[in-house]
Amino acid sequence: MFMNRATLIGYLAKDAENRSSRNGVNFTVLTLATKASWKDRDGAWQSHSEFHRCIVWGKFAEFAATLTKGMHLQVEGELRSREYERDSVKQRIWEIRTESILKLDRAERRQEPDPAEADEAIPPDVPF
C-alpha cells in the first residue's frame, strides 16, 4: 500500500497566478508560505519560512484564481517532483498537486443593529 498526501496550513505569499499549459489547459499557481519557530540553546526564538508551490488544475483552478495575498489556507494534495532544463542545467522542483483548498480566514462580522435602534426604526402606527 502507498500513500502520497501533503497537508499544508499557511498564508498566500502573493496573489494566485492564472496560467496556461503548452497544450492550452488552464491552471493556477499558489505560493503558500509556512513557518516553523523554535527556541535555540540560548533561549532565543528562531524561525524558518518555506514557500510551497501549489498547482490547481481544471475547474477548481477558476476558484483558486480568486485567492489573494495574505489569505489563510489549508491545502491538500499529492507531492510531485518534476525536472526541467534551464541554461543546459537540469533543475528539479517539488509541487503540491492540489486537490482541496480550505479557506481558514474568519468570516467578516456583520454589524448587528442595536435592539433599541431597531424599535425606533418602526413607526408605532404601522401594523405588522
SVG drawing of the C-alpha trace seen along z (x, -y; Angstrom):
<svg xmlns="http://www.w3.org/2000/svg" viewBox="-52 -56 76 58">
<polyline fill="none" stroke="black" stroke-width="0.4" points="0.0,0.0 1.2,-3.5 0.2,-7.0 1.3,-10.4 -0.6,-13.1 0.6,-16.5 -1.4,-18.9 -0.1,-22.5 -1.5,-25.3 -0.2,-28.8 -0.7,-32.1 -0.7,-33.0 2.6,-34.8 1.2,-36.5 -1.9,-36.6 -2.8,-33.5 -1.4,-33.3 -3.6,-32.0 -1.6,-30.3 -2.0,-28.0 0.0,-24.9 1.6,-24.4 -1.5,-22.4 -3.9,-25.2 -5.1,-23.8 -5.6,-26.4 -4.2,-26.0 -3.5,-28.2 -0.3,-28.5 -0.5,-29.3 2.6,-30.2 1.8,-29.1 4.1,-30.3 4.6,-28.2 6.7,-29.0 8.4,-26.9 9.5,-28.5 11.7,-27.1 13.9,-28.2 17.6,-27.7 20.1,-26.6 20.4,-30.2 16.6,-30.5 16.3,-32.9 13.4,-32.3 14.4,-31.2 12.2,-30.8 12.3,-29.5 9.8,-30.1 9.2,-27.8 7.4,-28.7 5.4,-25.9 4.4,-25.8 0.8,-24.5 -0.7,-23.7 -4.5,-23.7 -6.0,-22.2 -9.4,-22.1 -12.5,-23.9 -11.1,-24.1 -8.4,-26.4 -11.0,-29.1 -11.8,-29.2 -8.2,-29.2 -7.5,-32.2 -9.7,-34.3 -7.5,-33.9 -5.4,-36.8 -2.2,-37.5 -2.4,-37.1 -5.3,-34.6 -5.0,-31.8 -5.5,-28.5 -5.3,-24.7 -4.1,-23.0 -4.1,-19.2 -2.8,-17.2 -0.2,-15.0 3.5,-15.9 5.1,-15.7 8.5,-16.5 9.4,-17.4 12.5,-18.2 13.2,-20.9 16.3,-22.2 17.5,-25.8 20.7,-27.0 21.7,-23.4 21.3,-22.5 18.7,-20.1 16.5,-21.5 14.1,-19.6 11.3,-21.3 8.7,-20.0 5.0,-20.9 1.7,-20.1 -0.9,-18.9 -3.7,-20.5 -7.0,-18.5 -8.6,-20.6 -8.4,-24.2 -10.0,-25.3 -10.2,-29.0 -9.3,-29.5 -9.9,-33.2 -12.7,-34.2 -15.8,-35.5 -16.3,-39.2 -18.6,-40.2 -21.8,-41.7 -22.7,-44.9 -25.7,-43.8 -28.2,-46.7 -28.7,-47.8 -32.1,-46.5 -33.0,-49.9 -32.4,-51.5 -34.4,-48.7 -37.5,-49.6 -37.2,-53.3 -37.0,-52.4 -40.6,-51.1 -43.2,-53.8 -45.7,-52.9 -48.8,-53.3 -47.6,-50.7 -49.5,-47.4 -47.5,-44.2"/>
</svg>
